[in-house]
């Protein structure tokens, strides 16, 4: 891969988990993949319903900081993010088309807020979200 997309904003905002689009996870509809991911942190149905009704992805993220994480969260969060991101791009024909149009570009979730697990900040990070997006892109091609 010679070219890359280094942040999920502007023309590439659809790659962000904050992008408003319906995402189905565990039989429920969420207004963004961020909402679905926050809901995945718990198995409590009432909490998940509350999250599904929050007005913005930012509100969902903030709410997620207050909930008790399921016991095995660190072991399953990458698999759950993959499932959620795959659902996002399978559910929307437009998003799927836009993701495929990124071609072979390396997708890097560049950020300024210090997230070096899901993204890259100041040149450092694991870029797990970018890697998941590229894996989903490959799966959708097949």
Number of C-alpha atoms within 10 A of each C-alpha: 7 6 11 13 15 17 19 20 15 7 9 16 13 19 23 19 22 19 19 17 18 19 25 21 20 11 7 14 17 25 22 24 27 27 33 29 25 23 28 22 23 18 13 12 11 10 16 19 14 13 25 21 13 16 11 17 23 14 13 24 18 11 17 21 11 8 13 11 16 13 10 9 13 10 9 13 14 15 11 17 22 19 17 24 28 22 17 26 25 17 15 14 11 12 16 19 14 16 21 18 11 16 14 14 15 17 23 24 27 24 19 10 10 14 17 19 14 20 25 24 18 12 9 13 18 16 19 19 23 24 18 20 23 21 15 22 21 14 10 15 10 5
